[in-house]
C-alpha cells in the first residue's frame, strides 16, 4: 500500500487472507514512485494508491506488471476504501492481477484496463 492509503486498510486486507504491506511498515515512506513499481514487481505485489502518477509511469514504461489499483475517491476514509476494494476483489479473478491490470476506482464504479497501455 502506498503512503496515501491508510495502514488500517492493510490490516483489513491481511484479515481477508491476502498479504498486504504498507510502505510505512518497511520504513519506505519516501520511496520514489518508480522504485515502488520496481519493488512491487520484484515481489509480485499489487500497488494500491491514490497517486495519479502511477498511471503515467505505467503508460510510459509499457510494463505489464505490477498491477495497480488507483483510488480516485471523494470519501477516502479507510472504511470506504476497503468497501470499494472488497467489491473489486470479489469480482475480479486473481489471475487478472497476475497478468497485469490497472484498476481505477471511483465512488460510483471502477474500470479495469489491461497492461501494458
C-alpha positions in Angstrom: 0.0 0.0 0.0 1.3 3.4 -1.0 1.5 6.2 1.6 -1.8 7.8 0.7 -3.7 4.6 1.6 -4.4 4.1 5.3 -2.4 1.3 7.0 -5.8 0.3 8.5 -6.8 -1.0 5.0 -3.7 -3.1 5.1 -4.8 -4.7 8.3 -8.2 -5.5 6.9 -6.7 -6.9 3.7 -4.5 -9.2 5.7 -7.5 -10.3 7.7 -9.2 -11.3 4.3 -6.3 -13.7 3.7 -4.1 -11.5 1.4 -0.5 -10.5 2.1 -0.6 -6.7 2.3 2.3 -4.5 3.3 2.2 -0.7 3.8 5.3 1.2 2.7 5.4 2.7 6.2 5.8 -0.8 7.7 9.0 -1.1 5.7 10.3 2.4 6.5 10.0 3.2 2.8 7.6 6.2 3.2 9.9 8.4 1.0 10.5 5.8 -1.7 10.1 7.3 -5.2 7.1 6.0 -7.3 9.3 4.4 -9.9 11.1 2.4 -7.1 7.7 1.4 -5.6 6.9 -0.1 -9.0 10.2 -1.9 -9.1 9.7 -3.3 -5.6 6.1 -4.4 -6.3 7.2 -6.1 -9.5 10.0 -7.9 -7.8 7.7 -9.2 -5.0 4.7 -10.0 -7.2 2.6 -7.4 -5.5 -0.3 -5.2 -6.5 0.1 -1.4 -5.8 -2.8 0.3 -4.0 -2.5 4.0 -4.3 -4.3 7.4 -4.7 -1.4 8.8 -6.6 -2.3 9.5 -10.3 1.4 9.4 -11.2 1.2 5.6 -11.3 -1.0 5.7 -14.4 1.5 7.9 -16.2 4.5 5.8 -15.0 2.9 2.5 -16.1 1.9 4.0 -19.5 5.4 5.3 -20.2 7.1 2.1 -19.0 4.9 -0.1 -21.3 5.3 -2.6 -18.5 2.7 -5.4 -17.9 3.4 -5.6 -14.2 2.8 -4.7 -11.5 -0.9 -4.4 -11.4 -2.2 -1.2 -9.9 -5.4 -0.2 -8.1 -5.8 3.6 -8.2 -8.4 5.1 -5.9 -9.9 8.4 -7.1 -12.5 8.8 -4.3 -14.2 11.8 -2.7 -14.6 9.8 0.5 -11.1 8.4 1.3 -11.9 7.0 4.7 -10.4 3.6 5.3 -13.9 2.2 5.6 -14.9 3.4 2.1 -11.6 2.4 0.5 -12.0 -1.1 2.0 -15.6 -1.3 0.8 -14.6 -0.5 -2.8 -11.6 -2.8 -2.6 -13.8 -5.7 -1.3 -16.1 -5.4 -4.2 -13.1 -5.4 -6.7 -11.5 -8.4 -5.0 -14.8 -10.3 -5.1 -15.5 -9.5 -8.7 -12.0 -9.7 -10.3 -10.4 -13.1 -10.9 -7.0 -13.3 -9.2 -5.3 -14.4 -12.4 -6.0 -10.9 -13.9 -3.8 -9.4 -11.3 -1.1 -11.8 -12.2 -1.2 -10.9 -15.9 -1.3 -7.1 -15.3 -4.3 -4.8 -14.9 -4.8 -1.2 -13.9 -8.0 -0.5 -12.0 -9.3 3.0 -11.5 -11.8 3.2 -8.6 -14.3 6.0 -8.4 -17.2 6.4 -6.0 -19.8 5.1 -8.5 -17.8 2.4 -10.3 -14.4 1.1 -11.3 -12.7 0.5 -14.6 -10.2 -2.3 -15.4 -7.6 -1.8 -18.2 -5.1 -4.5 -19.2 -1.5 -3.6 -19.1 0.6 -2.6 -20.9 -1.4 0.5 -22.0 
